[in-house]
């Protein structure tokens, strides 16, 4: 979607802004999810002695 909207960015910048924001939020959410799964399943990262 971002590469297809490249031609129209001067007339309608939201063609590139909204998919870019959606992609950024998706990647941020997946990163937080992966960090949570890693923290939950990796016993070496435990702070308890």
Rosetta blueprint (number, residue, H / E / L):
1 X L
2 X L
3 X L
4 X H
5 X H
6 X H
7 X H
8 X H
9 X L
10 X L
11 X L
12 X L
13 X L
14 X H
15 X H
16 X H
17 X H
18 X H
19 X H
20 X H
21 X H
22 X H
23 X H
24 X H
25 X H
26 X H
27 X H
28 X H
29 X H
30 X H
31 X H
32 X H
33 X H
34 X H
35 X H
36 X H
37 X H
38 X H
39 X H
40 X H
41 X H
42 X L
43 X H
44 X H
45 X H
46 X L
47 X L
48 X L
49 X L
